[in-house]
Structures are given as C-alpha cells and as structure tokens.
Amino acid sequence: MKKYSFGFILLQNLIVILVSWLLAIGMSVLALNENILVSSLTNWLPITLFFMLLFYWLFIANPITALIAKKTMAKNMKKENFSKPVTLTNKDIGTVGIVLSVDEATGRIAYVSCQNPFAFQMAQPNELTDVVSSYKRGPMSTTRYVYFQFSYNGKRTRIPTYTTGNNVMVTSPAVRDGIAKADRLRNIILKFQKA
C-alpha cells in the first residue's frame, strides 16, 4: 500500500514555511525592528522555520491529516459497501498515521495513509500474503510495539496497534488490548483466505 504522496507532503511543508514566515514577521514587529522584511528573513525565519517544521512533524501532522484520511475512508467504504467494518486508526507520534478497515463480512481490506490521505486503497483477502500479528519482544516479557502486518504486491505494510516509549509487560491491559486488536484483524483476513 502506498504510504506517501510527494505532492501532499510538499503542500504541507509549504504551508508550514508560510506560517513560519508570518510568525517571523510578527516577531520582527514585536521587536520593533524598522526593517521588518529583512529582519524577519535574516533573524527570525531560520529559527521559526526549524521549530515549526519540527513541531509540525512530531505533534501536529498525524492528527490534522488523520481527519482527511477518516473522511476519505468513510466516503469510500460506503461506495464499496463495507457492511461490517472493523476500523483501526493510528495517529501515534513517530509513525506514519493510517486508517485501516477490514470488512468482517467479506475480508476486504481498505487503507488510507495520513501522508496520502486522498488515496483510498483496497485489496481482497486473496491478494494479501504474510498476514501476521505480533509484537517486538523486549527483556523479561516486555514490549513497546504491537503490530498487524500484511504484504500486498510484494510490499509489506505494518500497522501498529500499540506503541509506547518504554517497555511494558506483555500481560498489561494496554498491551493485551493491542494484541487482541492485531489478532482480530489477522483472523478476519485468514478466515477468508481459507474459504
């Protein structure tokens, strides 16, 4: 599944650069600088641009673009007659956000990436291989990453169902919930692959 749209990422960066420049002009005005345009470009823009890009990509990108991705998913699931969808949304920091739906009635899978939010991608269960749910093992029965994964046209797609910065016991409720979500998605697809 295609995670990225170059045009969409470029548009996001241009918006952040424009907002950064407007903030730099605002800082020049606040500093009571006589030559606002030169001051904003030379003194304030490099600082605001760096922090705005960092802040955007770390904290704001997924929540904002997930709204678009959810609308794309809802509109197209209706068109494709997903009757019993199981939907998973991931907006975790440090991941490429996604909206994923698996139809319990047919096993079809629908995918929209937050960095390609206008592209609705769909596959039949027989088109998927390497359908797995698992977690990355840490020391002493811990994990910090639980996932559901599949391959489509030879390209692996891995969707986290639980992520954290620290190792957490596999028996904890949050990790067990992440494992249950991943297992449910896997089991739906495997059921239709066998049929």
C-alpha positions as a Markdown table, in Angstrom:
| # | Residue | x | y | z |
|---|---|---|---|---|
| 1 | Met | 0.0 | 0.0 | 0.0 |
| 2 | Lys | 1.3 | 3.4 | -0.8 |
| 3 | Lys | 2.0 | 5.4 | 2.3 |
| 4 | Tyr | 3.3 | 8.7 | 0.9 |
| 5 | Ser | 2.1 | 11.3 | -1.7 |
| 6 | Phe | 5.0 | 13.6 | -2.7 |
| 7 | Gly | 2.6 | 16.4 | -3.7 |
| 8 | Phe | 0.7 | 16.2 | -0.4 |
| 9 | Ile | 4.0 | 16.3 | 1.7 |
| 10 | Leu | 5.2 | 19.2 | -0.4 |
| 11 | Leu | 2.0 | 21.1 | 0.2 |
| 12 | Gln | 2.2 | 20.5 | 4.0 |
| 13 | Asn | 5.8 | 21.8 | 4.1 |
| 14 | Leu | 4.9 | 24.9 | 2.0 |
| 15 | Ile | 2.1 | 25.7 | 4.4 |
| 16 | Val | 4.4 | 25.3 | 7.4 |
| 17 | Ile | 7.0 | 27.5 | 5.7 |
| 18 | Leu | 4.4 | 30.2 | 5.0 |
| 19 | Val | 3.2 | 30.1 | 8.6 |
| 20 | Ser | 6.8 | 30.3 | 9.8 |
| 21 | Trp | 7.5 | 33.3 | 7.7 |
| 22 | Leu | 4.3 | 35.0 | 9.0 |
| 23 | Leu | 5.5 | 34.3 | 12.6 |
| 24 | Ala | 8.9 | 35.7 | 11.8 |
| 25 | Ile | 7.3 | 38.9 | 10.5 |
| 26 | Gly | 5.3 | 39.0 | 13.7 |
| 27 | Met | 8.4 | 38.6 | 15.8 |
| 28 | Ser | 10.1 | 41.4 | 13.9 |
| 29 | Val | 7.1 | 43.7 | 14.6 |
| 30 | Leu | 7.2 | 42.7 | 18.3 |
| 31 | Ala | 11.0 | 43.5 | 18.4 |
| 32 | Leu | 10.1 | 47.0 | 16.9 |
| 33 | Asn | 12.5 | 46.5 | 14.1 |
| 34 | Glu | 12.4 | 49.2 | 11.5 |
| 35 | Asn | 13.3 | 47.0 | 8.5 |
| 36 | Ile | 10.7 | 44.2 | 9.1 |
| 37 | Leu | 11.1 | 42.2 | 5.9 |
| 38 | Val | 14.9 | 42.0 | 6.1 |
| 39 | Ser | 14.9 | 41.3 | 9.9 |
| 40 | Ser | 12.2 | 38.6 | 9.6 |
| 41 | Leu | 14.1 | 36.8 | 6.8 |
| 42 | Thr | 17.6 | 37.0 | 8.4 |
| 43 | Asn | 17.0 | 36.9 | 12.1 |
| 44 | Trp | 13.7 | 35.2 | 12.8 |
| 45 | Leu | 12.9 | 32.9 | 9.9 |
| 46 | Pro | 15.6 | 30.3 | 10.3 |
| 47 | Ile | 14.7 | 29.9 | 14.0 |
| 48 | Thr | 10.9 | 29.8 | 13.5 |
| 49 | Leu | 11.2 | 27.5 | 10.4 |
| 50 | Phe | 13.3 | 24.9 | 12.2 |
| 51 | Phe | 11.0 | 24.8 | 15.3 |
| 52 | Met | 7.8 | 24.9 | 13.2 |
| 53 | Leu | 8.8 | 22.1 | 11.0 |
| 54 | Leu | 10.0 | 20.0 | 14.0 |
| 55 | Phe | 6.8 | 20.8 | 15.9 |
| 56 | Tyr | 4.6 | 20.0 | 12.9 |
| 57 | Trp | 6.1 | 16.7 | 12.0 |
| 58 | Leu | 6.3 | 15.5 | 15.6 |
| 59 | Phe | 3.0 | 16.6 | 17.0 |
| 60 | Ile | 0.5 | 18.0 | 14.5 |
| 61 | Ala | 0.9 | 16.2 | 11.2 |
| 62 | Asn | -0.9 | 12.9 | 12.1 |
| 63 | Pro | -3.8 | 14.5 | 14.0 |
| 64 | Ile | -4.5 | 17.0 | 11.2 |
| 65 | Thr | -4.1 | 14.7 | 8.2 |
| 66 | Ala | -6.0 | 11.9 | 10.0 |
| 67 | Leu | -9.2 | 14.0 | 9.8 |
| 68 | Ile | -8.8 | 14.0 | 6.0 |
| 69 | Ala | -7.9 | 10.3 | 5.9 |
| 70 | Lys | -11.0 | 9.4 | 8.0 |
| 71 | Lys | -13.3 | 11.3 | 5.7 |
| 72 | Thr | -11.7 | 9.6 | 2.6 |
| 73 | Met | -12.2 | 6.2 | 4.3 |
| 74 | Ala | -15.8 | 6.8 | 5.4 |
| 75 | Lys | -16.8 | 8.1 | 1.9 |
| 76 | Asn | -15.2 | 5.2 | 0.0 |
| 77 | Met | -16.3 | 2.4 | 2.4 |
| 78 | Lys | -19.9 | 3.5 | 1.8 |
| 79 | Lys | -19.3 | 3.3 | -2.0 |
| 80 | Glu | -17.6 | -0.1 | -1.7 |
| 81 | Asn | -20.4 | -1.5 | 0.6 |
| 82 | Phe | -18.3 | -2.4 | 3.6 |
| 83 | Ser | -21.2 | -3.8 | 5.7 |
| 84 | Lys | -19.3 | -4.8 | 8.9 |
| 85 | Pro | -16.1 | -2.8 | 9.1 |
| 86 | Val | -13.5 | -3.2 | 11.8 |
| 87 | Thr | -11.6 | 0.1 | 11.8 |
| 88 | Leu | -8.2 | 0.9 | 13.3 |
| 89 | Thr | -6.8 | 4.5 | 13.4 |
| 90 | Asn | -3.2 | 5.1 | 14.3 |
| 91 | Lys | -2.0 | 8.7 | 14.9 |
| 92 | Asp | 0.9 | 7.8 | 17.2 |
| 93 | Ile | 3.9 | 10.2 | 17.3 |
| 94 | Gly | 6.8 | 8.9 | 15.3 |
| 95 | Thr | 4.7 | 6.7 | 13.0 |
| 96 | Val | 3.0 | 7.3 | 9.6 |
| 97 | Gly | -0.6 | 7.6 | 10.7 |
| 98 | Ile | -3.1 | 5.3 | 9.0 |
| 99 | Val | -6.8 | 4.5 | 8.9 |
| 100 | Leu | -7.4 | 0.8 | 8.2 |
| 101 | Ser | -10.7 | -1.1 | 7.8 |
| 102 | Val | -11.3 | -4.8 | 7.4 |
| 103 | Asp | -14.8 | -5.9 | 6.4 |
| 104 | Glu | -15.9 | -8.8 | 8.6 |
| 105 | Ala | -18.4 | -9.8 | 6.0 |
| 106 | Thr | -16.0 | -10.2 | 3.0 |
| 107 | Gly | -12.5 | -9.9 | 4.4 |
| 108 | Arg | -11.7 | -7.0 | 2.1 |
| 109 | Ile | -9.2 | -4.5 | 3.5 |
| 110 | Ala | -9.2 | -0.7 | 3.0 |
| 111 | Tyr | -6.2 | 1.5 | 3.7 |
| 112 | Val | -5.7 | 5.3 | 3.8 |
| 113 | Ser | -2.4 | 6.8 | 4.9 |
| 114 | Cys | -2.3 | 10.1 | 6.7 |
| 115 | Gln | 0.6 | 11.1 | 4.3 |
| 116 | Asn | -1.5 | 10.1 | 1.3 |
| 117 | Pro | -5.0 | 11.0 | 2.7 |
| 118 | Phe | -6.9 | 11.3 | -0.6 |
| 119 | Ala | -6.0 | 7.9 | -1.8 |
| 120 | Phe | -8.4 | 5.1 | -0.9 |
| 121 | Gln | -6.6 | 1.7 | -1.4 |
| 122 | Met | -8.4 | -1.6 | -1.2 |
| 123 | Ala | -7.4 | -5.3 | -1.5 |
| 124 | Gln | -9.2 | -8.6 | -1.5 |
| 125 | Pro | -8.1 | -11.1 | 1.2 |
| 126 | Asn | -6.6 | -13.5 | -1.5 |
| 127 | Glu | -4.3 | -10.6 | -2.7 |
| 128 | Leu | -2.6 | -10.4 | 0.7 |
| 129 | Thr | 0.3 | -12.6 | 1.9 |
| 130 | Asp | 2.3 | -12.7 | 5.1 |
| 131 | Val | -0.7 | -11.8 | 7.3 |
| 132 | Val | 0.7 | -11.7 | 10.8 |
| 133 | Ser | 0.0 | -10.2 | 14.2 |
| 134 | Ser | 2.9 | -10.0 | 16.7 |
| 135 | Tyr | 5.0 | -7.7 | 18.9 |
| 136 | Lys | 8.6 | -6.8 | 19.3 |
| 137 | Arg | 9.9 | -8.7 | 22.3 |
| 138 | Gly | 11.8 | -6.8 | 25.0 |
| 139 | Pro | 13.6 | -8.0 | 28.1 |
| 140 | Met | 11.7 | -10.0 | 30.7 |
| 141 | Ser | 8.4 | -10.5 | 28.7 |
| 142 | Thr | 8.0 | -6.8 | 27.8 |
| 143 | Thr | 7.3 | -5.0 | 24.6 |
| 144 | Arg | 6.9 | -1.4 | 23.3 |
| 145 | Tyr | 5.4 | -2.2 | 19.9 |
| 146 | Val | 2.5 | -4.5 | 18.9 |
| 147 | Tyr | 1.5 | -4.7 | 15.2 |
| 148 | Phe | -0.6 | -6.2 | 12.4 |
| 149 | Gln | 1.1 | -6.7 | 9.1 |
| 150 | Phe | 0.5 | -8.0 | 5.6 |
| 151 | Ser | 2.1 | -7.9 | 2.2 |
| 152 | Tyr | 0.4 | -6.6 | -0.9 |
| 153 | Asn | 2.0 | -6.8 | -4.3 |
| 154 | Gly | 5.3 | -7.8 | -2.6 |
| 155 | Lys | 5.3 | -4.7 | -0.3 |
| 156 | Arg | 5.0 | -5.2 | 3.4 |
| 157 | Thr | 2.6 | -2.9 | 5.4 |
| 158 | Arg | 2.9 | -2.9 | 9.2 |
| 159 | Ile | 0.3 | -1.2 | 11.3 |
| 160 | Pro | 0.9 | -0.6 | 15.0 |
| 161 | Thr | -1.9 | -1.4 | 17.4 |
| 162 | Tyr | 0.1 | -0.4 | 20.4 |
| 163 | Thr | 3.2 | 1.7 | 20.8 |
| 164 | Thr | 5.0 | 3.3 | 23.8 |
| 165 | Gly | 8.4 | 4.7 | 24.6 |
| 166 | Asn | 9.0 | 2.3 | 27.5 |
| 167 | Asn | 9.0 | -1.4 | 27.8 |
| 168 | Val | 5.7 | -2.6 | 29.2 |
| 169 | Met | 4.8 | -6.1 | 30.4 |
| 170 | Val | 3.1 | -8.2 | 27.8 |
| 171 | Thr | 0.4 | -9.1 | 30.4 |
| 172 | Ser | -0.6 | -5.5 | 31.0 |
| 173 | Pro | -4.1 | -4.5 | 29.9 |
| 174 | Ala | -2.9 | -1.9 | 27.3 |
| 175 | Val | -0.6 | -4.4 | 25.6 |
| 176 | Arg | -3.2 | -7.2 | 25.7 |
| 177 | Asp | -5.7 | -4.8 | 24.1 |
| 178 | Gly | -3.2 | -4.1 | 21.3 |
| 179 | Ile | -2.5 | -7.8 | 20.8 |
| 180 | Ala | -6.3 | -8.5 | 20.7 |
| 181 | Lys | -6.8 | -5.8 | 18.0 |
| 182 | Ala | -4.0 | -7.1 | 15.9 |
| 183 | Asp | -5.2 | -10.7 | 16.2 |
| 184 | Arg | -8.7 | -9.8 | 15.3 |
| 185 | Leu | -7.6 | -8.1 | 12.0 |
| 186 | Arg | -5.4 | -11.1 | 11.2 |
| 187 | Asn | -8.1 | -13.7 | 12.0 |
| 188 | Ile | -10.7 | -12.0 | 9.7 |
| 189 | Ile | -8.3 | -12.0 | 6.7 |
| 190 | Leu | -7.1 | -15.5 | 7.3 |
| 191 | Lys | -10.7 | -16.8 | 7.6 |
| 192 | Phe | -11.5 | -15.5 | 4.1 |
| 193 | Gln | -8.2 | -16.7 | 2.7 |
| 194 | Lys | -9.0 | -20.3 | 3.7 |
| 195 | Ala | -12.6 | -20.0 | 2.2 |
